[in-house]
């Protein structure tokens, strides 16, 4: 792809947009960056790009920004359905995302991981399994470094492992992973998509450019996903459920039985992964399949499982205070993640929920909350909505801050209970990110620890 002297407009000046701008400038493109936010809100990115010959249009998307554009590159946070973009398409101007831009320059095999939940854990595991098998690996995409940053670094790896979100899949055209994993699919981001079917169609795009020699790692227990992969060209590898006539992986006791083909089969020891918990077994199975399909060896996979300790804010143990376990699951931003978290609990739970909604149907939690939760504490913009859906199930109260929520949770516990932060919502009403929300939970728990010492 030759971008020299092309006028390229980048919409969205976050990490991805800034990385794309740097790369395109080095490729001698004429770059304009536009964002609805102003310069102060976008710090530090405008200052980081000042030394480059870039035109900025911040605080809005004026129509003249798109005059004469040869290409529009979107950051993931920018909806691809904006009217200004539709007008560009009508004029024949291509509109792609940062992942698609990077894919046109990447020559190494790509392992791409998507799904409603578990993407980051699985992507990280795949990378570590391949590294432990002696491969040089780049891990990025929706986590860590943008894919275009890998291209710009000019330090080629053997394999690129990328977490890919539905927003990034909305703007792909030629993106073709040699191994594509779809972990699960449940209602999420319905504030961005017209309905669940629209969200499903977005996730399905991870397979659309694959060919017969490629592999699709998919959740065999999900009927939506099984229906989705019936017409794809690549070979499906199923985890979670795998029929006798199918290739894939199943868990038996403390072993993972893997069959990639009639000639390639493995038995992996999962006893080394006990510390990851039952809730991570699906991620382990999917990661093992994807890594083996990409060239990992069984020994490397077992080494990676022994080393891996999980990621922050994903059912992370914070502290034991007077016999009560405090667990940070701030990354649980949808109901499916909360259900999985509660299913892993063997003790009575005081659950902290709430945040910014995504057109979520909270009533789907009724059964699990009724059986696992003794008290519900609600915070954020959705607390009234959640109370309406679930308040009749268990005793419920509101909290005004994370510290208030943790204090109220403590008053409802006895030794042997669990206090679980698993919000089922985005964090942006009160916090900068799910990580910020998790850190504030940890800080509030640490204050309890000091007082009880």
N, C-alpha and C positions, 0 to 999 in steps of 0.2 A: 504494500500500500504506500503510494507516494503522496505525501502531504506537503511537499515543498511549495511555498508561495500560495498555498490554499488558505482561504479565509475560513477559520474554524471558530465557532462560537461554543464556549463551554458554559453550560447552565448548572449552577450550584458550586459554590466555592467552599467545599469542605475538604477533607483529606483526599478523596478521590479526584475532585475537581482540580485541586492544587497540583497533584501528581500528574494529571493529564496535561495541565498547562505547561509544566516544566518540560515534559517529554516532547510535546508538540513544538515548543519553541526551539528545542535542540534539533528538531527535524526541519527547522526553517519554515514552519507554518506561520501565518499571520493570525494571532490569537486574540480573541475578545472573551473576557470572562464577565458573566452577568449573574446576579443573585438578588433575590427580593430583600434580603437583609442588608443593613448598612455596614459600613467599614468597621465600626466599633464592634458590632455583634459578630463579625466574621474574623476578628483577630484570633491568631496571629498571621493568617494566610495572606492578606494583602501585602503586609510588610515583607513577608518572605519572598514575594514574587516581584518586588519593586525593581530589582536589578534586571529583570527580563523585559523585553519589548512587548508588553501586554497592554491592551486597552481594557479599562475596567468600566462596567456599567452596573453600579451597586445601588441598592435601595429600590429596585424594580427591574422590569424587563421592557424597556422602551422599544417600540416597534422598529425604530431605525437600527437597533443593534443587529437585527437579522438581515438587513439589506446587504445583498451581495454575498451572503454566506454560502460556502461550498459544502459545509458539513456542520451538524449540530451534535455535540457530545453531552449527554446528560449524566449528572451525578445521581446515585440511587434515590436520594430523597426527593428528586423532582418528578412529579407525576408526568408520565409520557403522553397524557391525554389533554394537556393544556391547549387552549385555543390557538395560542401563538405558534405552537408546534404543529398543530393540524394545518395552519395556513402555510407553514414552511413545506410540509409534505405535499400540499396541493401545488406548490411551485416546483416540485421535484427535488427539494433539498433533503438529503438523507438525514435521518435522526437516529442515532445509535447511543448506546451507553458506554461507560468507561470499560466495562468487561469486554464488550464487543470490539472496542478499539484495541485493547491489549491482545485479544485473541488473534487479530489479523497480523500481529508481529511475533507471536509465540510459535516456536517451531518444536518445542518439546511436548511429550505426552501430558495431557491434563487429566487429573482426577478431580471431578467436581462433586460437591456434596450440598444437597439442599433438603428441605423438610421444614415442617412447622416448628419442631423442637429437636434438640440434640445436635444441631449442625456443627456448632463450635467444638463440642467435645469429640465428635466423630472425626471432623477434619483434623483436629490436633492429633488424635490417635493415629490416623492414617499416616500423617507426616512422620510421627515418631517411629511407627512400625517400619516404614520404608528406610528411614535413616539408620535404624538398628540393623537393617538388612544390607547396609553398605551403600545406599544410594545418596546422592546429593540432592536435596529437596528444597524447594521454595514453598512455603505455606503462607497463604494470604487470601486476598479477595475481600469478602465481607468481614474478615477478621484481620487484624494486623495491617500489613502493607497492601495497598491496592495492587491489582495485577499489572497495571501500567507502570508501577514502580519497579516491578521485576524486570520488565522490558528495558526500562531506562538504565537499570543498574549494569546491564551488559555483563553479568556474571552467570552464565547459563547453568541451570541445574539439570540433573538427569530427568526429573519429574517435577511438574507443578501441581500442587494440591491446593484447591481453592474452595472456600465456603462461598456459596452463591445464594443470594436471597431472591425472592420472587420479584422484587423491584428491579434487580439486575437482569433477571430473565426476561422482563417485559421488553427490553431493548436489544436483545441479541438477534443476529441475522445468520452469521456463519459459525458461531461458537460451537465447537464440536469436541467435547471431552471424550477421551478414549475409554474412561470409566466414569459413569455418572451414577450417583447414589441419591435415591429419594427415600428418606427415612420414615416419614409419616406425613399425614396431611389432616389437618383439623381446622375448624373455623378460626381465622385470624385475619387481621388487616381489612376487616369489612368496612372500615372507614375509607379505604383506598379503592377497593374493588366493588363493583356493583352488586355482587352476590358471591356465594361460596363457589359456584361453578366458574366464575371468572378467576377466582384465586386458584382453583384446580388447573384451569387452562394455563395459567402463568407457570405453575410448577412443572407441568408436563413439557414445557419448552426445553427443559434440560436434555431431553432425548431426541428432539426433532431433527438434528443434523447428524446423529450417530449412524454408522454404517454396520454392515454385517460383522465386521471384525471387532467391534467395540462391545463393551459390557455395560449392563444396566443393573445396579444393585438396588433391590426394591423390597419393601416390606410385604411379605406374602400374606400377612394376616389382615391387611387392609383391602377390602373389596374395591374401594375407589381406585387405589393404586393398581390392583390387578387388572381392572378394566382399562386403565390408562395405558398399560404397557402391551396390550394385546396386538396393537398394530405397529409397534416400533420395529426398526430394522435390526437393532443390536440384540445380543443374547441376554435375557434376564437371568439374574442370579438372586434367588429369594432367601431372605432371612426371616426369623420370627416364626414362619410356617413354611415348610418346604415339602411338597409331595414327593413320592418315591420316584416319579418320572421327571422330576425337575432338578436342575442344578442349583446349588446354594449351600446354606449352612443351617444346622439345627443344634440346639443346646441339649446335651444329655448328661445329667448329673453335673460333673465339673469338667466336662469336655465339650469342645465345639467340633462337630463333625462337618467337614467342608468337602464339597464335590464341585469342582470347577468344570469338569468335563468327564467323559468316560475314563480318561487316563490319569487325570489329576485329582487326587483326593488326599485329605490331610485330617489328622486328629490333633487338635490343639488343647493344651492343658490350661483350663480356666481357673485352677486353684490359685494360680499366681495373681488373679484379678479379684479375689474375694474382697479386698479393701475398697473396690469401686462400688460395691453394693448392687442389689438386684435391679435397681432402677436403671443401671447402666449396661445391663446385659445385651439389650438390643443394639445399643451403640457399639459395644465391643464386637458383636457378630457382624454388623454392617461394616465396621472399620476393617475387620479381618478379611472379609470378602473383597472389599475394594483394594486393600493393600496387596493381597495375594494376586488379584487380577492385574495389578500394576507392576508386579515383579518382586514383591517382598518374599521372604522365605519364612517358614514356620518358626525357626529359632529367633529371627528378628522380631516377629510378632510377640512371642512369649517374653522376650527381653523388654519390649516396650510396655507390655502389660504390667510387668513387675515394677517398672520405674514410675509409671503414670499415677499421679495422685489426684486426678480430677481437677476441675477448674473452679475458680472463685464464683460464688453466688449461684451455684447449682447444687442444691441440697448440701451446702457446706456447713459442717459442724462449727459453731462459733464458741460455745462455752457450756459448761455444766454449772448451774448456779443452784445450790441447795437441792441437788438431785433432779433438777429440771434441765433438759437439753434444749438449747436454743439453736435453731437451724435457719440458715440464710439461703432461700431459694428465690432471690430477687429476680433472677432471669426468667422465672415463670410468668410470662406476660400474656398468657392465654389460658383458657379453661382446661385444655388437654394437658398442659404441663402441670397444673394444679392437681388434676386427677391422678396423674402418675406419681406426683410427690406424696399425696395422701395414701395411695395404694402401697407405698413402701413403708408406711408408718405402722409400728406394732404397739405403740403407746397412745394414750389419749392425747388429743391435739388441741391446743389453743391456736387458732389460725388468724393471722393478720393479712387482710386483703385490701385491695382498692388502689386507685390511681386514675389515670386517664383512660377512658373507654375506647374501644375499637369496634363499636356496634356489636358487642358480645352478648350472647345469650347465657347469662349466669345461671339460669335454672338448670342447666346441664350438670351443675355441681351438686344438686340437691341430694341425690342418693349417697354419694361419697361423703359429703359433709354430715349427713344424718347418721352415718355408720362410724365415722372416724373422728369427728370434731365435737368437743364438749362446749366450746365457747368461740364466738366469732367476733373479731374486732375489725372495724371498717374505717378507712381513711381515704382522703382524696376526693376527686370530683365524682367518682362513681358510687360513693358510699350509700346514697339514697337509693340508687338503682339496684345495688346489690342487696340492700336490706329488703326492698320490695320483693326481690326474687327468692331470697333465702332466709329472711329474718324469722319466718315461722318455723324453721327447721331446728335451730338451736338458739340459746340465749345470745343476743347480739348487742353490741354497743359501739359507739363512734369514738374516734380519737382525732385530735387536732394536729398531731405531729408524730414523728416516729418515736420520739422519746415518750410521749404520752401513750402511744400504743403499747410499747414494751412495758411501761409501768402498769398499765391496765391488765396486760396479759399476765404479769407476775402475780397480781392479786387473784387471778382465777386458777392458779396452778397449785398442785401438790407434788411432792417428790414422786418421780416416775413419769411425769407428763412431758410433753414436748411443746415448745413455742415455735411455731413455724411461720416465717415470712414467705408467703407464696401468693403474690398479689393478683394474678390473672389479668393484669392491666399494664399499660405503659406507664412510665415514670414521670413524664414530662410536665405533669401538673404541679409537682412539688420538688422534683429533683432533676439534675442535669442528665441522668442516665440511670439504667438499672444498676450499674456499678456504684454510682453515687448513693442510690437508695440503700443498697446492701451495706455500704460503708457506714451510713448513718445508723442502720440497724445494729451493726457490730459495735459502734460507739455507744449506743444506748445500753447494750448488753454489758459492755465493759464497765459502765457506770454502776450497773447492778452488782457486778463482781466486786468492785471496790467497796461498795456499801456493805456487802455481806461478809467481807474479809475480817 
